[in-house]
Amino acid sequence: MEIQEQYTGHVQPGGAAARRRLDALTVTKISVGPMDNNAYLLTCSSTGDALLIDAANDPERLADLLGHDEDRPRLRTIVTTHQHPDHWQALGSVAGQTGSYTVAHPDDAHPLPVPPDREVEHGETIQVGDSALEVIHLRGHTPGSIALLYRDPTGRPHLFTGDSLFPGGVGKTNSPEDFRALLDDVENRVFAVLPDETWFYPGHGDDSTLGAERPKLPEWRERGW
């Protein structure tokens, strides 16, 4: 599989993956499936242990992302950010092939094809080798949507937002109440506590930073759902 080493946050369906090397973690982004879903492979630089965020589709491409050499990353964990089917089409296949344990929020666990081995709540952490990801529960897109935060000790924070936050707005909601809940959580649990340089990685499309999106928050609320 072709992997671009110059990371911009842009990948295309069926195209090359993109790799970002941090001091302790490597982030590899790939677009899979007909809905241009992003999947993210996080690999601990010191242990080789890996975590996959959203086994969304194309299990063969996700397997290729891991590679086939003896020193390939060992996929230990698969986290599903939320219950929508486009984010778990390859979950059963990849979990079965790798023996990795699966993680989701309890409020979104029931629709998943594989019952989560671990259910996580807001504020808990998930290990990737020697590094930790913080679970942020963002209610509104679905009841159990979660984001994962990596606080790089030598750089900016990195936030994987699923379908709760995109460049240009929060994710789709089904009612004004759900919209307000999601925007409230995004404002209070993300923008209020994380700095502008935080880089975020959404479930579809290109990445952005909180600083680029922060000025638009009043416009999002005014626009409504």
Z-matrix of the N, CA and C atoms (Angstrom, degrees):
N
C 1 1.462
C 2 1.521 1 110.02
N 3 1.327 2 115.37 1 137.54
C 4 1.457 3 119.89 2 176.67
C 5 1.525 4 109.90 3 -76.66
N 6 1.325 5 115.78 4 132.72
C 7 1.460 6 121.53 5 178.26
C 8 1.523 7 108.81 6 -129.06
N 9 1.315 8 115.94 7 120.98
C 10 1.459 9 121.05 8 177.68
C 11 1.518 10 109.18 9 -79.06
N 12 1.318 11 115.87 10 130.39
C 13 1.460 12 120.47 11 179.45
C 14 1.524 13 112.40 12 -91.30
N 15 1.326 14 117.02 13 -11.81
C 16 1.471 15 120.86 14 176.49
C 17 1.519 16 107.34 15 -93.22
N 18 1.328 17 116.76 16 99.12
C 19 1.470 18 120.28 17 -170.99
C 20 1.519 19 111.18 18 -83.69
N 21 1.341 20 115.51 19 125.75
C 22 1.464 21 121.18 20 176.18
C 23 1.529 22 112.58 21 -120.28
N 24 1.329 23 116.44 22 -14.01
C 25 1.466 24 120.49 23 -174.99
C 26 1.508 25 113.50 24 93.53
N 27 1.332 26 117.90 25 0.37
C 28 1.463 27 121.54 26 -179.74
C 29 1.523 28 109.72 27 -109.57
N 30 1.332 29 115.91 28 127.37
C 31 1.462 30 122.49 29 170.97
C 32 1.522 31 107.70 30 -134.53
N 33 1.324 32 116.02 31 159.77
C 34 1.456 33 120.53 32 -177.80
C 35 1.521 34 110.56 33 -121.49
N 36 1.340 35 117.94 34 150.34
C 37 1.461 36 120.39 35 176.95
C 38 1.528 37 111.11 36 -56.25
N 39 1.311 38 116.82 37 128.05
C 40 1.447 39 121.72 38 -179.65
C 41 1.511 40 114.52 39 75.85
N 42 1.326 41 117.21 40 -1.18
C 43 1.460 42 120.86 41 -176.60
C 44 1.516 43 112.48 42 -94.65
N 45 1.319 44 114.44 43 -167.43
C 46 1.455 45 120.86 44 -178.22
C 47 1.525 46 110.88 45 -68.16
N 48 1.319 47 115.01 46 151.92
C 49 1.460 48 120.60 47 169.45
C 50 1.527 49 108.25 48 -79.57
N 51 1.329 50 116.25 49 168.34
C 52 1.469 51 121.56 50 179.56
C 53 1.521 52 108.01 51 -130.48
N 54 1.335 53 115.69 52 134.43
C 55 1.463 54 120.55 53 -174.89
C 56 1.525 55 110.39 54 -117.39
N 57 1.323 56 114.35 55 135.84
C 58 1.468 57 121.30 56 176.33
C 59 1.522 58 107.95 57 -121.94
N 60 1.326 59 116.54 58 122.55
C 61 1.464 60 120.87 59 -177.44
C 62 1.525 61 109.95 60 -100.30
N 63 1.327 62 116.20 61 114.06
C 64 1.446 63 122.53 62 171.41
C 65 1.532 64 108.29 63 -99.12
N 66 1.312 65 117.44 64 174.91
C 67 1.460 66 119.01 65 -177.28
C 68 1.524 67 112.38 66 -62.25
N 69 1.320 68 116.97 67 -45.37
C 70 1.463 69 120.48 68 -174.63
C 71 1.517 70 113.81 69 -105.87
N 72 1.330 71 117.13 70 -20.49
C 73 1.464 72 122.05 71 -177.46
C 74 1.515 73 110.32 72 -130.92
N 75 1.326 74 114.77 73 151.06
C 76 1.456 75 121.55 74 167.94
C 77 1.519 76 107.96 75 -113.37
N 78 1.334 77 116.73 76 131.12
C 79 1.463 78 122.86 77 178.62
C 80 1.527 79 108.10 78 -108.71
N 81 1.320 80 116.94 79 123.05
C 82 1.461 81 121.36 80 176.56
C 83 1.523 82 108.78 81 -120.50
N 84 1.321 83 115.16 82 124.00
C 85 1.469 84 122.43 83 -175.95
C 86 1.521 85 109.82 84 -109.18
N 87 1.329 86 115.82 85 138.40
C 88 1.464 87 120.48 86 177.97
C 89 1.522 88 108.86 87 -144.00
N 90 1.327 89 116.75 88 146.10
C 91 1.456 90 122.53 89 174.64
C 92 1.520 91 108.99 90 -98.16
N 93 1.341 92 115.84 91 130.37
C 94 1.464 93 120.38 92 -178.02
C 95 1.522 94 110.06 93 -133.01
N 96 1.335 95 115.54 94 153.83
C 97 1.455 96 121.55 95 171.59
C 98 1.519 97 114.33 96 77.43
N 99 1.340 98 116.09 97 171.20
C 100 1.465 99 121.53 98 -175.72
C 101 1.521 100 114.04 99 -73.30
N 102 1.346 101 118.62 100 -12.31
C 103 1.454 102 121.04 101 -179.32
C 104 1.528 103 112.06 102 -104.76
N 105 1.343 104 116.41 103 18.38
C 106 1.472 105 121.28 104 175.71
C 107 1.527 106 110.37 105 53.65
N 108 1.330 107 115.95 106 50.92
C 109 1.468 108 120.52 107 178.12
C 110 1.517 109 110.53 108 -80.55
N 111 1.312 110 115.42 109 137.88
C 112 1.450 111 119.84 110 173.64
C 113 1.521 112 110.18 111 -89.30
N 114 1.331 113 115.83 112 134.08
C 115 1.458 114 122.28 113 168.87
C 116 1.525 115 106.75 114 -118.39
N 117 1.327 116 115.85 115 143.86
C 118 1.462 117 121.00 116 -175.89
C 119 1.524 118 109.65 117 -126.00
N 120 1.326 119 115.34 118 125.00
C 121 1.459 120 121.70 119 176.09
C 122 1.523 121 108.00 120 -104.03
N 123 1.333 122 115.79 121 118.22
C 124 1.459 123 122.12 122 178.46
C 125 1.519 124 107.93 123 -106.59
N 126 1.330 125 116.86 124 124.92
C 127 1.458 126 121.90 125 -176.11
C 128 1.518 127 110.04 126 -122.92
N 129 1.322 128 116.68 127 127.70
C 130 1.457 129 122.26 128 176.99
C 131 1.526 130 109.20 129 -72.28
N 132 1.311 131 116.52 130 125.70
C 133 1.470 132 120.71 131 -175.35
C 134 1.523 133 112.25 132 -68.04
N 135 1.320 134 118.11 133 -29.37
C 136 1.465 135 119.86 134 -175.26
C 137 1.522 136 113.31 135 -89.89
N 138 1.333 137 117.98 136 -31.52
C 139 1.466 138 120.00 137 -176.31
C 140 1.518 139 114.06 138 -106.18
N 141 1.329 140 117.90 139 -22.11
C 142 1.461 141 121.04 140 -174.36
C 143 1.511 142 114.16 141 80.21
N 144 1.340 143 117.35 142 0.33
C 145 1.459 144 120.22 143 176.22
C 146 1.532 145 109.32 144 -72.84
N 147 1.327 146 116.32 145 147.08
C 148 1.462 147 120.64 146 -175.09
C 149 1.523 148 111.05 147 -133.51
N 150 1.326 149 113.80 148 156.10
C 151 1.463 150 123.16 149 176.57
C 152 1.516 151 107.78 150 -132.50
N 153 1.327 152 116.53 151 136.50
C 154 1.459 153 122.19 152 178.70
C 155 1.517 154 109.30 153 -109.31
N 156 1.329 155 116.39 154 127.45
C 157 1.453 156 121.96 155 174.62
C 158 1.522 157 108.51 156 -97.69
N 159 1.328 158 116.52 157 112.21
C 160 1.464 159 125.83 158 178.06
C 161 1.531 160 113.10 159 68.73
N 162 1.313 161 115.30 160 94.52
C 163 1.469 162 121.75 161 170.51
C 164 1.525 163 106.87 162 -79.91
N 165 1.324 164 114.91 163 74.93
C 166 1.456 165 120.95 164 -163.88
C 167 1.525 166 113.79 165 -75.63
N 168 1.333 167 117.60 166 -40.11
C 169 1.460 168 121.09 167 -174.30
C 170 1.528 169 107.99 168 -172.22
N 171 1.341 170 115.77 169 177.87
C 172 1.470 171 122.06 170 174.11
C 173 1.532 172 112.25 171 51.35
N 174 1.342 173 118.51 172 64.86
C 175 1.469 174 119.49 173 -178.27
C 176 1.519 175 113.53 174 -58.33
N 177 1.340 176 117.30 175 -30.12
C 178 1.466 177 119.24 176 178.69
C 179 1.519 178 111.20 177 -65.84
N 180 1.343 179 117.03 178 -40.93
C 181 1.462 180 119.98 179 178.92
C 182 1.528 181 110.69 180 -68.29
N 183 1.320 182 116.80 181 -36.72
C 184 1.461 183 118.86 182 177.73
C 185 1.529 184 110.67 183 -66.67
N 186 1.325 185 117.10 184 -36.33
C 187 1.464 186 119.84 185 175.98
C 188 1.521 187 110.57 186 -65.59
N 189 1.333 188 116.32 187 -40.18
C 190 1.467 189 120.06 188 177.50
C 191 1.524 190 111.23 189 -63.40
N 192 1.333 191 116.01 190 -31.77
C 193 1.458 192 120.20 191 178.78
C 194 1.529 193 110.31 192 -62.95
N 195 1.321 194 116.61 193 -36.29
C 196 1.465 195 120.49 194 176.77
C 197 1.517 196 111.47 195 -70.89
N 198 1.328 197 116.84 196 -29.06
C 199 1.452 198 120.99 197 -178.39
C 200 1.515 199 111.32 198 88.50
N 201 1.309 200 115.23 199 179.66
C 202 1.462 201 120.51 200 -174.86
C 203 1.524 202 112.22 201 -131.20
N 204 1.324 203 117.84 202 4.87
C 205 1.459 204 120.62 203 179.06
C 206 1.527 205 110.28 204 -77.61
N 207 1.322 206 115.74 205 164.20
C 208 1.462 207 119.86 206 179.51
C 209 1.524 208 111.90 207 -64.18
N 210 1.319 209 116.74 208 -29.49
C 211 1.468 210 119.89 209 -178.09
C 212 1.535 211 112.16 210 -95.04
N 213 1.328 212 117.85 211 19.35
C 214 1.459 213 120.67 212 179.94
C 215 1.530 214 110.27 213 -66.02
N 216 1.325 215 117.16 214 158.43
C 217 1.470 216 119.42 215 177.45
C 218 1.528 217 111.31 216 -59.01
N 219 1.329 218 115.77 217 147.55
C 220 1.466 219 121.73 218 176.98
C 221 1.521 220 107.71 219 -99.24
N 222 1.334 221 115.69 220 108.62
C 223 1.456 222 119.77 221 -178.32
C 224 1.521 223 109.63 222 -74.75
N 225 1.342 224 115.63 223 109.86
C 226 1.459 225 121.39 224 -177.11
C 227 1.526 226 112.35 225 -97.82
N 228 1.345 227 117.00 226 -29.45
C 229 1.456 228 120.89 227 -167.40
C 230 1.521 229 110.75 228 -141.68
N 231 1.326 230 117.29 229 139.98
C 232 1.466 231 122.82 230 170.52
C 233 1.520 232 107.60 231 -124.05
N 234 1.325 233 116.18 232 121.08
C 235 1.455 234 122.13 233 177.78
C 236 1.522 235 108.95 234 -104.43
N 237 1.315 236 117.63 235 129.78
C 238 1.462 237 122.62 236 174.35
C 239 1.520 238 107.87 237 -102.66
N 240 1.335 239 116.88 238 121.13
C 241 1.462 240 120.17 239 -173.94
C 242 1.517 241 113.14 240 -71.77
N 243 1.347 242 117.02 241 -28.68
C 244 1.465 243 119.31 242 177.82
C 245 1.517 244 109.69 243 -167.33
N 246 1.326 245 115.96 244 173.56
C 247 1.462 246 122.30 245 -165.87
C 248 1.528 247 115.63 246 -81.07
N 249 1.323 248 120.35 247 -9.31
C 250 1.465 249 120.10 248 -174.83
C 251 1.532 250 111.03 249 -62.32
N 252 1.336 251 117.34 250 135.65
C 253 1.465 252 120.68 251 -170.25
C 254 1.521 253 115.37 252 -59.49
N 255 1.335 254 118.72 253 -27.99
C 256 1.459 255 118.28 254 -179.14
C 257 1.524 256 111.67 255 -68.23
N 258 1.320 257 118.09 256 -8.38
C 259 1.470 258 120.25 257 -179.43
C 260 1.528 259 112.99 258 -102.34
N 261 1.332 260 118.75 259 1.81
C 262 1.466 261 118.69 260 -178.83
C 263 1.532 262 114.20 261 -140.82
N 264 1.322 263 118.38 262 21.11
C 265 1.467 264 119.83 263 -177.81
C 266 1.533 265 112.70 264 -61.67
N 267 1.324 266 117.56 265 -29.91
C 268 1.468 267 120.57 266 -178.52
C 269 1.525 268 112.56 267 -102.83
N 270 1.332 269 117.82 268 7.46
C 271 1.462 270 120.62 269 -173.54
C 272 1.522 271 112.17 270 -61.66
N 273 1.327 272 117.23 271 -49.88
C 274 1.451 273 120.24 272 -178.41
C 275 1.512 274 112.18 273 -61.85
N 276 1.329 275 116.22 274 -42.94
C 277 1.461 276 120.70 275 -178.05
C 278 1.522 277 111.81 276 -65.40
N 279 1.327 278 116.25 277 -50.08
C 280 1.467 279 119.49 278 -176.08
C 281 1.525 280 110.86 279 -68.28
N 282 1.334 281 117.17 280 -41.23
C 283 1.462 282 119.38 281 178.23
C 284 1.525 283 110.85 282 -63.75
N 285 1.336 284 116.24 283 -39.60
C 286 1.451 285 119.51 284 179.48
C 287 1.516 286 113.02 285 -66.96
N 288 1.331 287 116.48 286 -39.14
C 289 1.465 288 120.84 287 -178.88
C 290 1.520 289 112.28 288 -70.44
N 291 1.318 290 116.69 289 -36.36
C 292 1.463 291 120.21 290 -171.52
C 293 1.522 292 113.75 291 -101.22
N 294 1.329 293 117.46 292 -16.39
C 295 1.445 294 120.05 293 -176.55
C 296 1.514 295 113.95 294 71.83
N 297 1.333 296 116.44 295 14.95
C 298 1.456 297 120.26 296 -179.04
C 299 1.524 298 110.39 297 -74.69
N 300 1.346 299 116.40 298 154.72
C 301 1.455 300 118.82 299 179.06
C 302 1.516 301 109.19 300 -92.99
N 303 1.316 302 115.01 301 152.31
C 304 1.456 303 121.21 302 -170.53
C 305 1.527 304 110.21 303 -109.53
N 306 1.351 305 114.73 304 149.32
C 307 1.455 306 121.63 305 -173.16
C 308 1.524 307 109.28 306 -136.34
N 309 1.323 308 117.05 307 139.63
C 310 1.464 309 122.59 308 173.69
C 311 1.528 310 108.03 309 -160.87
N 312 1.331 311 115.47 310 168.32
C 313 1.460 312 120.26 311 173.91
C 314 1.526 313 109.38 312 -77.79
N 315 1.326 314 118.44 313 143.64
C 316 1.477 315 119.52 314 -177.21
C 317 1.523 316 114.23 315 -59.47
N 318 1.323 317 118.05 316 -30.26
C 319 1.467 318 119.80 317 -177.99
C 320 1.529 319 112.70 318 -72.89
N 321 1.335 320 117.24 319 -12.72
C 322 1.466 321 120.93 320 177.15
C 323 1.524 322 112.14 321 -118.46
N 324 1.320 323 117.55 322 11.01
C 325 1.459 324 120.36 323 -173.28
C 326 1.529 325 113.24 324 -74.72
N 327 1.331 326 117.20 325 -36.66
C 328 1.469 327 120.20 326 -169.64
C 329 1.535 328 113.51 327 -59.58
N 330 1.343 329 121.08 328 -42.72
C 331 1.465 330 119.04 329 -176.43
C 332 1.531 331 114.60 330 -74.19
N 333 1.319 332 118.60 331 -9.52
C 334 1.463 333 120.13 332 -174.30
C 335 1.526 334 110.93 333 -70.90
N 336 1.334 335 117.72 334 146.50
C 337 1.465 336 120.64 335 -178.06
C 338 1.524 337 112.66 336 -72.27
N 339 1.325 338 116.32 337 -19.15
C 340 1.463 339 122.17 338 177.40
C 341 1.523 340 107.46 339 -122.90
N 342 1.325 341 119.41 340 118.48
C 343 1.464 342 119.71 341 177.74
C 344 1.525 343 109.95 342 -58.96
N 345 1.324 344 118.18 343 131.90
C 346 1.463 345 119.19 344 -177.31
C 347 1.532 346 112.04 345 -60.38
N 348 1.317 347 115.33 346 137.05
C 349 1.460 348 119.65 347 172.55
C 350 1.527 349 110.87 348 -70.32
N 351 1.332 350 114.92 349 -27.58
C 352 1.466 351 119.67 350 177.78
C 353 1.521 352 108.89 351 -139.24
N 354 1.317 353 116.02 352 132.93
C 355 1.465 354 121.63 353 173.70
C 356 1.523 355 108.09 354 -105.09
N 357 1.328 356 116.41 355 130.72
C 358 1.460 357 121.00 356 -174.16
C 359 1.523 358 110.99 357 -116.58
N 360 1.311 359 115.39 358 147.14
C 361 1.458 360 123.12 359 178.91
C 362 1.526 361 109.83 360 -113.23
N 363 1.318 362 115.26 361 168.13
C 364 1.458 363 122.40 362 177.71
C 365 1.527 364 110.76 363 -54.44
N 366 1.340 365 115.90 364 130.41
C 367 1.455 366 121.26 365 177.22
C 368 1.515 367 114.93 366 93.75
N 369 1.329 368 118.52 367 -12.57
C 370 1.459 369 120.19 368 176.52
C 371 1.526 370 110.33 369 -76.17
N 372 1.319 371 116.04 370 168.49
C 373 1.466 372 120.56 371 179.37
C 374 1.526 373 110.35 372 -123.22
N 375 1.326 374 114.73 373 153.05
C 376 1.462 375 123.22 374 176.99
C 377 1.524 376 106.81 375 -125.41
N 378 1.318 377 116.71 376 129.82
C 379 1.459 378 120.49 377 -177.48
C 380 1.532 379 111.83 378 -84.87
N 381 1.326 380 115.17 379 142.88
C 382 1.465 381 123.13 380 166.24
C 383 1.516 382 105.23 381 -125.22
N 384 1.309 383 116.88 382 93.59
C 385 1.453 384 118.85 383 -173.32
C 386 1.516 385 110.61 384 58.99
N 387 1.332 386 116.67 385 -121.20
C 388 1.456 387 121.76 386 -178.13
C 389 1.527 388 113.32 387 -88.31
N 390 1.316 389 118.08 388 -1.24
C 391 1.465 390 121.66 389 -177.58
C 392 1.521 391 110.76 390 -108.51
N 393 1.339 392 115.41 391 158.22
C 394 1.460 393 121.06 392 -178.08
C 395 1.522 394 110.52 393 -121.61
N 396 1.317 395 116.06 394 143.35
C 397 1.460 396 123.48 395 173.27
C 398 1.520 397 108.32 396 -112.57
N 399 1.323 398 116.98 397 131.94
C 400 1.460 399 121.76 398 177.85
C 401 1.525 400 109.88 399 -90.93
N 402 1.319 401 116.45 400 136.43
C 403 1.460 402 122.53 401 179.47
C 404 1.530 403 109.08 402 -88.53
N 405 1.329 404 115.98 403 126.53
C 406 1.460 405 122.77 404 175.67
C 407 1.519 406 107.86 405 -118.22
N 408 1.322 407 116.85 406 114.71
C 409 1.467 408 122.01 407 179.95
C 410 1.529 409 108.34 408 -83.27
N 411 1.326 410 117.17 409 120.62
C 412 1.469 411 123.53 410 -179.41
C 413 1.521 412 108.28 411 -119.21
N 414 1.313 413 115.79 412 100.13
C 415 1.470 414 121.40 413 -171.85
C 416 1.526 415 111.26 414 -85.05
N 417 1.341 416 116.63 415 134.29
C 418 1.458 417 119.67 416 175.19
C 419 1.514 418 114.63 417 143.22
N 420 1.337 419 117.98 418 -50.37
C 421 1.469 420 118.78 419 175.03
C 422 1.521 421 108.99 420 -64.73
N 423 1.319 422 115.94 421 -47.06
C 424 1.459 423 124.30 422 165.04
C 425 1.527 424 106.01 423 -139.77
N 426 1.338 425 118.65 424 166.80
C 427 1.464 426 119.06 425 -179.06
C 428 1.522 427 113.61 426 -61.76
N 429 1.332 428 116.68 427 -33.24
C 430 1.460 429 119.84 428 -173.82
C 431 1.517 430 115.00 429 -114.39
N 432 1.308 431 118.69 430 25.83
C 433 1.466 432 120.65 431 178.40
C 434 1.525 433 110.76 432 -62.73
N 435 1.325 434 115.72 433 137.53
C 436 1.457 435 120.14 434 177.52
C 437 1.525 436 110.52 435 -130.24
N 438 1.334 437 114.51 436 152.06
C 439 1.451 438 122.82 437 168.36
C 440 1.518 439 107.47 438 -113.91
N 441 1.322 440 116.58 439 157.81
C 442 1.461 441 122.13 440 -179.91
C 443 1.522 442 109.12 441 -122.69
N 444 1.320 443 115.81 442 128.83
C 445 1.466 444 121.71 443 -175.93
C 446 1.518 445 110.02 444 -113.06
N 447 1.339 446 114.96 445 127.14
C 448 1.461 447 121.13 446 171.82
C 449 1.521 448 108.09 447 -111.07
N 450 1.332 449 115.95 448 117.49
C 451 1.465 450 120.86 449 178.11
C 452 1.523 451 107.77 450 -93.11
N 453 1.313 452 116.09 451 96.01
C 454 1.462 453 121.40 452 -179.46
C 455 1.528 454 108.70 453 -65.82
N 456 1.331 455 118.90 454 117.76
C 457 1.466 456 119.74 455 -177.80
C 458 1.521 457 113.46 456 -66.67
N 459 1.319 458 117.53 457 -15.24
C 460 1.463 459 120.27 458 -178.80
C 461 1.528 460 112.70 459 -114.95
N 462 1.323 461 117.48 460 10.24
C 463 1.469 462 119.10 461 -177.38
C 464 1.509 463 111.45 462 -163.68
N 465 1.317 464 114.76 463 -153.76
C 466 1.458 465 120.96 464 -176.39
C 467 1.526 466 111.89 465 -76.92
N 468 1.348 467 118.31 466 159.28
C 469 1.461 468 120.03 467 171.37
C 470 1.532 469 110.91 468 -70.56
N 471 1.323 470 115.38 469 153.34
C 472 1.460 471 122.76 470 178.74
C 473 1.525 472 107.64 471 -127.61
N 474 1.345 473 116.08 472 126.44
C 475 1.459 474 122.04 473 -172.35
C 476 1.526 475 109.92 474 -125.13
N 477 1.323 476 116.32 475 125.31
C 478 1.464 477 122.94 476 179.52
C 479 1.526 478 106.77 477 -104.54
N 480 1.345 479 116.71 478 111.57
C 481 1.464 480 121.46 479 -163.04
C 482 1.519 481 115.07 480 -102.57
N 483 1.333 482 119.77 481 0.98
C 484 1.460 483 119.17 482 -176.01
C 485 1.517 484 110.00 483 56.01
N 486 1.332 485 116.96 484 -135.56
C 487 1.469 486 120.46 485 178.69
C 488 1.528 487 111.96 486 -104.13
N 489 1.325 488 118.02 487 21.53
C 490 1.455 489 120.88 488 -179.52
C 491 1.525 490 113.15 489 -88.51
N 492 1.326 491 117.45 490 -27.43
C 493 1.465 492 120.82 491 -179.32
C 494 1.513 493 109.64 492 -143.32
N 495 1.338 494 115.11 493 129.98
C 496 1.458 495 123.17 494 177.80
C 497 1.529 496 109.09 495 -128.87
N 498 1.323 497 117.74 496 162.91
C 499 1.457 498 118.73 497 166.04
C 500 1.532 499 108.95 498 -58.80
N 501 1.312 500 116.75 499 119.40
C 502 1.463 501 119.90 500 178.87
C 503 1.508 502 115.79 501 101.78
N 504 1.338 503 118.32 502 -3.50
C 505 1.458 504 117.67 503 177.54
C 506 1.509 505 113.98 504 157.79
N 507 1.328 506 114.55 505 174.55
C 508 1.465 507 120.14 506 175.18
C 509 1.524 508 108.96 507 -82.29
N 510 1.329 509 115.73 508 170.56
C 511 1.453 510 120.53 509 -178.09
C 512 1.515 511 113.06 510 -70.56
N 513 1.315 512 115.05 511 171.21
C 514 1.463 513 121.83 512 -178.80
C 515 1.523 514 110.37 513 -64.67
N 516 1.343 515 115.25 514 139.88
C 517 1.459 516 121.00 515 175.05
C 518 1.520 517 109.08 516 -129.44
N 519 1.331 518 115.79 517 164.77
C 520 1.461 519 120.79 518 -173.60
C 521 1.513 520 114.67 519 -104.87
N 522 1.322 521 117.63 520 0.48
C 523 1.461 522 120.56 521 179.95
C 524 1.517 523 108.90 522 -160.83
N 525 1.336 524 117.57 523 160.55
C 526 1.474 525 119.34 524 174.67
C 527 1.526 526 111.99 525 -59.50
N 528 1.324 527 117.54 526 -33.88
C 529 1.459 528 120.30 527 179.97
C 530 1.525 529 110.94 528 -66.79
N 531 1.327 530 116.66 529 -43.09
C 532 1.463 531 120.13 530 177.51
C 533 1.524 532 110.85 531 -64.46
N 534 1.327 533 116.80 532 -38.88
C 535 1.462 534 120.01 533 178.86
C 536 1.522 535 110.63 534 -61.92
N 537 1.329 536 116.67 535 -47.24
C 538 1.462 537 119.52 536 -179.55
C 539 1.533 538 110.83 537 -63.03
N 540 1.331 539 116.63 538 -40.05
C 541 1.464 540 120.16 539 179.30
C 542 1.527 541 110.61 540 -62.11
N 543 1.337 542 116.68 541 -44.49
C 544 1.453 543 120.16 542 -178.29
C 545 1.524 544 111.10 543 -67.11
N 546 1.326 545 116.62 544 -46.60
C 547 1.461 546 118.56 545 -179.16
C 548 1.525 547 110.56 546 -65.03
N 549 1.326 548 117.57 547 -38.48
C 550 1.464 549 120.34 548 176.72
C 551 1.534 550 111.00 549 -60.06
N 552 1.336 551 116.07 550 -45.90
C 553 1.463 552 119.05 551 179.79
C 554 1.525 553 111.49 552 -65.54
N 555 1.318 554 117.11 553 -42.22
C 556 1.463 555 120.16 554 179.11
C 557 1.531 556 110.66 555 -62.46
N 558 1.325 557 116.69 556 -40.98
C 559 1.466 558 119.38 557 178.87
C 560 1.527 559 111.10 558 -68.46
N 561 1.342 560 117.29 559 -47.17
C 562 1.456 561 120.93 560 -171.72
C 563 1.525 562 113.66 561 -81.02
N 564 1.332 563 117.18 562 -33.65
C 565 1.461 564 120.25 563 -173.83
C 566 1.527 565 113.25 564 -101.12
N 567 1.335 566 115.72 565 -11.31
C 568 1.466 567 119.75 566 -179.61
C 569 1.532 568 109.91 567 -119.86
N 570 1.334 569 116.91 568 -70.39
C 571 1.466 570 120.06 569 -172.70
C 572 1.531 571 112.71 570 -65.12
N 573 1.325 572 117.88 571 -33.41
C 574 1.467 573 119.96 572 -176.64
C 575 1.521 574 112.81 573 -74.57
N 576 1.314 575 118.05 574 -19.47
C 577 1.463 576 119.91 575 -172.85
C 578 1.529 577 114.31 576 -119.70
N 579 1.330 578 117.55 577 -9.85
C 580 1.464 579 120.35 578 -177.90
C 581 1.524 580 110.56 579 -116.48
N 582 1.320 581 117.81 580 147.74
C 583 1.464 582 121.15 581 -175.02
C 584 1.524 583 112.33 582 -78.77
N 585 1.330 584 114.61 583 166.55
C 586 1.459 585 121.45 584 -178.18
C 587 1.522 586 112.89 585 -59.04
N 588 1.331 587 117.22 586 -32.09
C 589 1.470 588 118.41 587 -176.06
C 590 1.522 589 112.93 588 -76.07
N 591 1.332 590 118.27 589 -3.35
C 592 1.468 591 120.93 590 177.05
C 593 1.520 592 110.61 591 -56.96
N 594 1.310 593 115.27 592 123.94
C 595 1.469 594 121.68 593 178.77
C 596 1.525 595 107.82 594 -92.88
N 597 1.343 596 116.80 595 129.10
C 598 1.468 597 116.46 596 178.88
C 599 1.520 598 111.84 597 -120.11
N 600 1.326 599 112.83 598 148.03
C 601 1.463 600 124.24 599 -171.62
C 602 1.524 601 108.05 600 -120.02
N 603 1.332 602 118.89 601 107.46
C 604 1.471 603 120.31 602 -175.99
C 605 1.529 604 113.24 603 -86.85
N 606 1.326 605 114.88 604 173.68
C 607 1.454 606 121.42 605 -178.35
C 608 1.512 607 114.59 606 -75.36
N 609 1.316 608 117.52 607 -16.46
C 610 1.466 609 123.44 608 175.74
C 611 1.526 610 107.46 609 -144.55
N 612 1.327 611 116.82 610 147.19
C 613 1.452 612 120.47 611 170.78
C 614 1.519 613 114.61 612 78.20
N 615 1.335 614 114.82 613 -163.28
C 616 1.460 615 122.30 614 -171.70
C 617 1.524 616 112.18 615 -82.04
N 618 1.320 617 115.28 616 161.12
C 619 1.456 618 123.14 617 176.81
C 620 1.525 619 110.55 618 -80.14
N 621 1.333 620 114.71 619 172.88
C 622 1.466 621 120.98 620 172.99
C 623 1.524 622 107.99 621 -156.58
N 624 1.326 623 116.52 622 -173.06
C 625 1.460 624 122.11 623 173.68
C 626 1.519 625 108.85 624 -121.92
N 627 1.322 626 116.13 625 157.17
C 628 1.462 627 119.07 626 177.49
C 629 1.524 628 110.86 627 -63.85
N 630 1.322 629 117.27 628 -33.93
C 631 1.460 630 119.85 629 178.88
C 632 1.513 631 113.25 630 -62.83
N 633 1.331 632 116.36 631 -35.73
C 634 1.468 633 120.06 632 179.37
C 635 1.524 634 111.24 633 -70.23
N 636 1.330 635 117.55 634 -29.40
C 637 1.458 636 121.62 635 -175.39
C 638 1.533 637 113.56 636 -96.87
N 639 1.317 638 118.02 637 -23.19
C 640 1.468 639 121.46 638 -172.77
C 641 1.535 640 113.25 639 -54.89
N 642 1.347 641 119.98 640 -42.97
C 643 1.469 642 118.93 641 -179.31
C 644 1.524 643 114.17 642 -63.35
N 645 1.319 644 117.21 643 -16.28
C 646 1.465 645 121.18 644 -175.41
C 647 1.536 646 112.78 645 -89.79
N 648 1.343 647 117.73 646 -6.31
C 649 1.469 648 119.53 647 -174.62
C 650 1.528 649 113.27 648 -56.80
N 651 1.340 650 119.74 649 -45.48
C 652 1.475 651 118.00 650 177.85
C 653 1.522 652 112.78 651 -61.36
N 654 1.321 653 116.59 652 -36.22
C 655 1.475 654 120.75 653 178.22
C 656 1.519 655 110.48 654 -65.06
N 657 1.334 656 118.00 655 -40.34
C 658 1.457 657 120.88 656 178.70
C 659 1.535 658 110.42 657 -61.85
N 660 1.321 659 116.33 658 -44.11
C 661 1.465 660 119.42 659 -178.76
C 662 1.528 661 110.88 660 -66.11
N 663 1.327 662 116.14 661 -39.68
C 664 1.462 663 120.60 662 179.11
C 665 1.521 664 110.67 663 -66.67
N 666 1.302 665 116.47 664 -38.29
C 667 1.467 666 121.71 665 -179.22
C 668 1.514 667 111.20 666 -65.01
N 669 1.333 668 116.30 667 -36.88
C 670 1.449 669 120.81 668 179.60
C 671 1.509 670 112.72 669 73.91
N 672 1.309 671 114.22 670 -170.55
C 673 1.467 672 119.14 671 -174.14
C 674 1.509 673 111.73 672 -85.50
